[in-house]
Structures are given as C-alpha cells and as structure tokens.
Amino acid sequence: MYNIVIGCYGQETNTFNPMLTTLQAFEWAGDILQKKDCSDLRSYNQAYFEILQQRKDVKIIPTVAAWAEPWGPCQRSAHEHIKDEILRICREAGRVDGVLLSLHGAMVLEDDDDAEGDLFEALRQLLGQEVPIHAVLDLHANITEKMLRNASVLINYHTYPHIDGMDRAKESARILLDTLDGKIKPVMKARKLPLLPEFIPTAWPPVKNFQERCVALEKQPEVISATIAYGFFCADIVESGACVIVITDQNPEKAQLFADQLGCEMWSERKALLRNFADLDTSIDDVLAHPDRSPCVFADCWDNPGGGAPGDGTHILRRLLERKVKGAVIAYLRSPETVAQAEQAGVGASIEVSLGGKFFPKICGAPVKATAWVKSISNGICDAPGIPERGFRRIGKLAALLIDGLTVIVSSGFAQTWTPEGIIACGIDPKNCSIIVVKSSVHFRHAFEPLAAKVYDIEVPGKSEQKIANLTFRKCRRPIFPLDEFPDDHPAWLSSK
C-alpha cells in the first residue's frame, strides 16, 4: 500500500505591492477533502484524486487546499501555519511514500524570498532523501536552487491562459505512481537563464514555438517531462527569471543537454519576449471610428487582480465617461461597499456612488463619484465555471450600475475576469456591448477572444505592472535581460546557474 500525501497551497506574490497577505486571504477546504465524493473538490487535489483512486493499493492522505489571490508578500505566520499543517499530517501518517503538491512557484514571504523552497526543504528534512516529492507549478514560477535541490519532480503548466493545470496535475500523479512501481527513475535537470520575459500568451510566437518544442521533447526516448518556467518579474527576488526543466528516466546527461538546447533557443529569441501595449485614447478613437465592429475588449492589464493589483483602478472608467462612450461595460470593478449599497437600495434605485480608488489612488486612479442607476444584482457566481481548476475563484456578489450610458459591474469578491459569465448573470448580453473592459492581462483571452471583434491591451498606470522597464528592482540578480543589454552573440546564459 502506497501512502501518498496531496495538497494545494500557494500565491503569486507581487513584491511591489506593500500590503501583506494574511492567513485570512487563503481559502481553505480541509474538511471537503475527507469526502468520498471528490466531485466538488476545489483545486488540483481533484485531479490527484482522479488518478490515485484508480489504484486499490494507494491510500490518499489529504492535507490542505489553501490559495490566496495575488497580492503583496505573505506573512511569515500565515505560511508557518499552513506549512505546519502539511508537516503535521505527514508525521501522523507514520509512513509517506510520495508527495503530490500543487504550488505556484512565485510565492514570497515578508522575510523570505522562497516560500516554496522553504516548504520543500522542510518536507525533505522530515521525509528523507528517498521519498519522491512532486509539484505542479504555474508557468510563471520563479525556480530557485532550493526548490531544485529538495523537489524530485517539478512540472510547469504549458499554457497561458492556464487551461492545462488539471492535465499537468494528472501527469505528475502518473509519474509518481510509475516511480513507486519501479518503472522509472526520474532525473531532473534545469537551465536557469538571465532573462525576465514579460507576460506573453503561449499562443503567440515565439512562446508558442518554445511550448511546442517542450511537447516534442517529451516524445523523445527516456524523456519524462519538459517544461518552461517563465518567471514572475513582479516578484523582485534574486532568483527570479526563466528556467527550463527537463526530466528523464535515469539519463542526467540527456536531461541537461535538452535543457541547455532549449535554453539557448530562448536566449536567442529574448528580444521577442517583450510586449507592446495600446494607448487608451487611440483605442477609443479606433472603436468609435468602427461602430459596426463590436464588441471590442479593452484589457485593463495594469489593474489585474491576477497580478497583485486591487482591481479597483479607475483610469479607463473615468476616460470612457469623459469621452461619453455609450454601451460599454466594466467587468469587474472591486467595490464591496458599493455592492452592499446597491443591494440595500434595490434594483431600479438611483444611488450616489464613489467607485474605486480605495487602495492606491495615486497610481490606480482616484475614486469616480457619480449618480448610478441600479440595473441588476446577482447573488454571485463562480467565475470560469467551465474551467474546473478555477472554480474556487469567486467574484462574489455583483451589482450592475448604469452611469451615463455606461455599465459598471461592481463586485464584492476579488478575482480577475476569466469569462463573460458574470456579465451574463447581470442580465447583459456581451455581444451587445460596444466595449468590454476586463480586469485581466491574458487569462480573459480563452473565453473572450472568440466573441471579440478586436482586443486592445491597454496601458494605464496600475499595480500589476506589465513592462519590466517601468519597475525599480532592488534584489533581482544582474546582469539580466531586459534590464541589461547583451551583445547578440553573448553566451551569458551559459553562466547562469
């Protein structure tokens, strides 16, 4: 009988946001893991259950399902509380044959840049060197030496938007079972690069080419897994940046060779890993000049809650009102107090509102004060209901407010815009909107691109910075591209460990 520990714990930390992430920010589902029916499980624990329950010789030992939305550094006390819970359950199990974790890979504590490495190290010290410790990580993980030293298998998502997380979790579980059965002996090698890529969808070149290269490598004899961590540059730590990970069956030389080759390809294409963004007024002009082309989507990239921003930025809202743009909808603007105000007044009422600007008004925009008509109220839905691994991202209660021909959907919850479901829940047909403003950088594309006539990635000030050049780094190792220039033939990547 194999005793296998599973758990889900993480956060993507924006160190340029000075507000700490507390224990209350994490969502817990400890009791739900004990149910025999795992259909309502949150997080990738569900994928682990799906694979492991097929085996009668496996005992699943659940620990936690704790996840916080991107925000500032996590309090040490919160991390210790969750880590201790995982370690406690491992100790009480008596014997642990393997560990399956779903983590982010870019979680930073208030006093430690490497939360995942700290957890791996603690597990390794408790369980010993022979127990396989596997983890599925976000595509934007910052891979550290401590993570590589203490984990047995690290697998990153292949996609951005992240729609393959469940697949990667199942892959990790199968690799663990094959390892315990003695069918394979995974060897993991990595190539870290002095490279900070910006946030580029994996459907765009050259990232698409890199991801296809990973898939091709996995078809090679002895190759178990090949993935790329592109890093999260808003986590200003010494070891931030891109990293290629290749895992083979008992062939460390091949693993390192393939990691180096793919790393070299990425380095040669480094200048293509920077994005261009659109000016707000120019984008509005373009939409107004083509009234038959709708709906258009404005991505409020800099106010993306998925990158550590508050989601209550007002720059685009204010300019749309100033330009008297009709038929636009904002989805969503975080304002729990306004939701409560609208709910109390009721549908059809006129209320005086002060929208947004509660967290960082000097950067994200001051509050917008206006008279609003309460168009509708929703009791709340799960954003991205069609994507199981994101079912726990609740946007909370919603109130649709009509202001001078523009609709603002205010939310009580805290999550980026994944799908149009919240818009539809408020009685609005997205196809009838002139502009849909989403608080997201890339994840919205999976659901919104099929209905959008055109997508504009808008550049306005915010806390979810999209351009590396706009940030002042204190810890990030140097030299590193694009903060530093390298000659085209400079083999700097070879010296990056």
Long-range contacts (C-beta under 8 A, 24 or more apart in sequence): 1-57, 1-58, 1-59, 2-55, 2-57, 2-58, 2-59, 2-97, 2-98, 2-177, 2-180, 3-59, 3-61, 3-93, 3-94, 3-95, 3-96, 3-97, 3-98, 4-52, 4-58, 4-59, 4-60, 4-61, 4-96, 4-97, 4-98, 4-99, 4-100, 4-176, 5-61, 5-62, 5-63, 5-86, 5-89, 5-90, 5-93, 5-96, 5-98, 5-99, 5-100, 6-45, 6-48, 6-49, 6-52, 6-60, 6-61, 6-62, 6-63, 6-99, 6-100, 6-101, 7-45, 7-62, 7-63, 7-64, 7-65, 7-86, 7-99, 7-100, 7-101, 7-102, 8-42, 8-43, 8-44, 8-45, 8-64, 8-65, 8-66, 8-67, 8-101, 8-102, 8-103, 9-64, 9-65, 9-66, 9-67, 9-82, 9-86, 9-101, 9-102, 9-103, 9-119, 10-66, 10-67, 10-68, 10-102, 10-103, 10-104, 10-105, 10-107, 10-116, 10-138, 11-67, 11-68, 11-69, 11-70, 11-71, 11-74, 11-104, 11-107, 11-115, 12-70, 12-104, 12-106, 12-107, 12-138, 12-140, 12-232, 12-235, 12-306, 12-307, 12-308, 13-70, 13-71, 13-72, 13-73, 13-74, 13-106, 13-107, 13-108, 13-115, 13-232, 13-235, 13-308, 14-70, 14-71, 14-72, 14-234, 14-235, 14-307, 14-308, 14-309, 14-463, 14-464, 15-72, 15-73, 15-108, 15-234, 15-235, 15-236, 15-237, 16-234, 16-236, 16-308, 16-463, 16-465, 16-471, 17-71, 17-72, 17-308, 17-309, 17-463, 18-72, 19-71, 19-72, 19-359, 20-71, 20-72, 20-73, 20-74, 20-75, 20-110, 21-68, 21-71, 21-72, 21-73, 21-74, 21-75, 21-78, 22-75, 22-78, 23-75, 23-77, 23-78, 23-81, 23-82, 25-68, 25-69, 25-71, 25-78, 26-66, 26-67, 26-68, 26-78, 26-82, 27-65, 27-66, 27-67, 27-68, 27-392, 28-64, 28-65, 28-66, 29-64, 29-65, 29-392, 30-62, 30-64, 30-65, 30-85, 32-65, 33-62, 33-63, 33-65, 34-62, 41-65, 42-391, 42-392, 43-67, 43-102, 43-389, 43-392, 44-102, 44-136, 44-165, 44-166, 44-169, 44-389, 45-102, 46-166, 46-388, 46-389, 47-165, 47-166, 47-167, 47-169, 47-170, 47-173, 47-389, 48-100, 48-102, 48-169, 48-170, 48-173, 50-170, 51-170, 51-173, 51-174, 51-177, 52-100, 52-173, 52-177, 55-177, 58-177, 61-89, 61-90, 61-93, 61-96, 62-89, 63-89, 63-90, 65-392, 67-392, 69-305, 69-306, 69-393, 69-414, 69-415, 70-305, 70-306, 70-307, 70-308, 70-464, 71-308, 72-308, 73-108, 73-109, 73-110, 74-107, 74-108, 74-109, 74-110, 74-115, 75-109, 75-110, 76-109, 76-110, 76-111, 76-112, 79-109, 79-115, 79-118, 83-118, 83-119, 83-122, 86-119, 86-123, 87-122, 87-123, 87-126, 90-123, 90-126, 90-127, 91-126, 96-127, 96-131, 97-131, 97-132, 97-180, 98-131, 98-132, 98-133, 98-134, 98-176, 98-179, 98-180, 99-123, 99-127, 99-131, 99-132, 99-133, 99-134, 100-134, 100-135, 100-169, 100-172, 100-173, 100-176, 101-133, 101-134, 101-135, 101-136, 102-135, 102-136, 102-165, 102-169, 103-135, 103-136, 103-137, 103-141, 104-137, 104-138, 104-141, 105-135, 105-137, 105-138, 105-140, 105-141, 105-142, 105-143, 105-147, 105-156, 105-229, 105-232, 106-138, 106-140, 106-141, 106-142, 106-231, 106-232, 106-235, 106-240, 108-235, 108-237, 113-144, 113-235, 113-237, 113-238, 113-239, 113-475, 114-144, 114-146, 114-147, 114-237, 114-239, 116-141, 116-144, 116-147, 117-144, 117-145, 117-146, 117-147, 117-150, 118-146, 120-146, 120-147, 120-150, 120-151, 121-146, 121-149, 121-150, 123-150, 124-150, 132-176, 132-179, 132-180, 132-186, 134-172, 134-173, 134-175, 134-176, 135-172, 136-165, 136-168, 136-169, 136-172, 137-229, 138-162, 138-229, 138-232, 139-202, 139-228, 139-229, 139-230, 140-199, 140-229, 140-230, 140-231, 140-232, 141-229, 141-231, 141-232, 141-243, 142-229, 142-231, 142-232, 142-235, 142-237, 142-239, 142-240, 142-241, 142-243, 143-190, 143-192, 143-229, 143-231, 143-239, 143-243, 143-245, 144-239, 145-239, 145-497, 148-188, 148-190, 151-188, 152-179, 152-186, 152-188, 153-186, 153-188, 153-224, 153-225, 153-247, 154-188, 154-227, 154-245, 155-225, 155-227, 155-245, 155-247, 156-227, 156-228, 156-229, 156-245, 157-227, 158-202, 158-211, 158-214, 158-215, 158-227, 159-202, 159-211, 160-199, 160-200, 160-201, 160-202, 160-207, 160-230, 160-442, 160-443, 161-201, 161-442, 161-443, 161-444, 161-445, 161-446, 162-389, 162-443, 163-387, 163-446, 165-389, 166-388, 166-389, 169-389, 171-225, 175-224, 175-225, 175-247, 184-224, 184-249, 184-250, 185-249, 185-250, 186-224, 186-247, 186-248, 186-249, 187-247, 187-248, 187-249, 187-250, 187-251, 187-252, 187-255, 188-245, 188-246, 188-247, 188-255, 189-245, 189-246, 189-247, 189-248, 189-252, 189-255, 189-256, 189-259, 190-243, 190-244, 190-245, 190-246, 190-259, 191-243, 191-244, 191-256, 191-259, 191-260, 191-262, 191-263, 191-493, 191-496, 192-239, 192-241, 192-242, 192-243, 192-496, 192-497, 193-241, 193-242, 193-243, 193-244, 193-263, 193-266, 193-267, 193-493, 193-496, 194-241, 194-477, 194-479, 194-480, 194-481, 194-492, 194-493, 194-496, 195-231, 195-241, 195-242, 195-266, 195-267, 195-270, 195-273, 195-480, 195-481, 195-493, 196-231, 196-233, 196-240, 196-241, 196-242, 196-468, 196-476, 196-480, 196-481, 196-482, 196-483, 197-230, 197-231, 197-233, 197-242, 197-270, 197-273, 198-233, 198-273, 198-274, 198-275, 198-466, 198-467, 198-468, 199-275, 199-307, 199-441, 199-442, 199-466, 200-273, 200-275, 200-442, 201-442, 201-445, 203-445, 205-272, 206-269, 206-272, 206-273, 207-273, 209-269, 210-262, 210-265, 210-266, 210-269, 213-262, 213-265, 214-262, 217-246, 217-258, 217-262, 220-254, 220-258, 222-248, 222-249, 222-250, 222-251, 222-254, 223-247, 223-248, 223-249, 223-254, 223-255, 223-258, 224-248, 224-249, 226-258, 226-262, 228-262, 228-266, 233-468, 233-471, 233-476, 234-307, 234-308, 234-464, 234-465, 234-471, 236-471, 236-473, 236-474, 236-475, 236-476, 237-475, 237-476, 238-475, 238-476, 238-477, 239-477, 240-476, 240-477, 241-476, 241-477, 241-480, 241-496, 242-266, 260-494, 263-493, 264-493, 266-493, 267-492, 267-493, 270-481, 270-482, 271-482, 274-468, 274-482, 275-457, 275-466, 275-467, 276-457, 277-301, 277-457, 277-458, 277-459, 277-466, 277-467, 278-456, 278-457, 278-458, 278-459, 279-458, 279-459, 280-315, 280-316, 280-319, 280-458, 280-459, 280-460, 281-319, 281-323, 283-456, 283-458, 284-319, 284-320, 284-323, 284-325, 286-454, 286-456, 287-325, 287-434, 287-435, 288-325, 291-434, 293-453, 293-454, 294-327, 294-431, 294-433, 294-434, 294-435, 294-453, 295-430, 295-431, 295-432, 295-433, 295-434, 295-435, 295-436, 295-451, 295-452, 295-453, 296-434, 296-435, 296-436, 296-452, 296-453, 296-454, 296-455, 296-456, 297-435, 297-436, 297-437, 297-438, 297-444, 297-448, 297-449, 297-452, 297-454, 297-455, 297-456, 298-435, 298-436, 298-437, 298-438, 298-456, 298-458, 299-438, 299-440, 299-441, 299-444, 299-455, 299-456, 299-457, 299-458, 300-437, 300-438, 300-439, 300-440, 300-458, 300-460, 300-462, 301-440, 301-441, 301-457, 301-458, 301-459, 301-462, 301-464, 301-466, 302-364, 302-458, 302-459, 302-460, 302-461, 302-462, 302-463, 302-464, 302-465, 302-466, 303-364, 303-439, 303-460, 303-462, 303-463, 303-464, 304-416, 304-439, 304-440, 304-441, 304-462, 304-464, 305-334, 305-414, 305-415, 305-416, 305-439, 305-464, 306-415, 306-416, 306-440, 306-441, 306-443, 306-464, 307-441, 307-463, 307-464, 307-465, 308-463, 308-464, 309-364, 309-439, 309-462, 309-463, 309-464, 310-334, 310-358, 310-359, 310-360, 310-364, 310-463, 311-411, 311-414, 311-415, 311-416, 311-439, 312-355, 312-356, 312-357, 312-358, 312-359, 312-364, 313-356, 313-357, 313-364, 313-365, 313-439, 313-460, 313-461, 313-462, 313-463, 314-355, 314-356, 314-357, 314-364, 314-365, 314-366, 314-367, 314-368, 315-364, 315-365, 315-460, 315-461, 315-462, 316-437, 316-458, 316-460, 317-355, 317-356, 317-365, 317-368, 317-406, 317-408, 317-437, 318-365, 318-368, 320-406, 320-435, 320-437, 321-368, 321-370, 321-403, 321-404, 321-406, 324-404, 324-405, 325-405, 325-406, 325-434, 325-435, 326-405, 326-406, 326-434, 327-405, 327-406, 327-432, 327-433, 327-434, 327-435, 328-406, 328-407, 328-433, 328-434, 328-435, 328-436, 328-437, 329-406, 329-407, 329-408, 329-409, 329-423, 329-428, 329-430, 329-433, 329-435, 329-436, 329-437, 330-406, 330-407, 330-408, 330-409, 330-437, 331-409, 331-417, 331-420, 331-422, 331-423, 331-436, 331-437, 331-438, 331-439, 332-395, 332-398, 332-409, 332-410, 332-411, 332-417, 332-422, 332-439, 333-408, 333-409, 333-410, 333-411, 333-439, 334-410, 334-411, 334-413, 334-414, 334-439, 335-410, 335-411, 335-412, 336-396, 336-411, 336-412, 336-413, 338-399, 338-401, 338-410, 339-377, 339-396, 339-397, 339-398, 339-399, 339-410, 339-411, 339-412, 340-412, 342-372, 342-374, 342-377, 342-399, 342-401, 342-410, 343-377, 343-397, 343-399, 345-374, 346-374, 347-374, 347-375, 347-376, 347-377, 348-373, 348-374, 349-373, 349-374, 350-374, 351-401, 353-401, 353-403, 355-408, 355-410, 359-463, 360-463, 363-461, 363-462, 363-463, 364-461, 364-462, 364-463, 365-460, 365-461, 370-403, 370-404, 371-403, 372-401, 372-402, 372-403, 372-408, 373-401, 373-402, 373-403, 374-399, 374-400, 374-401, 375-400, 375-401, 375-402, 375-407, 375-426, 375-427, 376-400, 376-426, 376-427, 376-428, 377-426, 378-422, 378-425, 378-426, 380-412, 380-413, 381-421, 381-422, 381-425, 383-415, 383-417, 383-418, 383-419, 383-421, 383-422, 384-418, 384-419, 384-421, 384-447, 385-419, 385-421, 386-419, 386-447, 387-418, 387-419, 387-446, 390-418, 393-418, 395-422, 398-422, 398-425, 398-426, 399-426, 400-426, 400-427, 400-428, 407-433, 416-440, 416-441, 416-443, 416-444, 417-443, 417-444, 418-443, 418-444, 418-446, 418-447, 419-444, 419-446, 419-447, 419-448, 420-447, 420-448, 420-451, 441-466
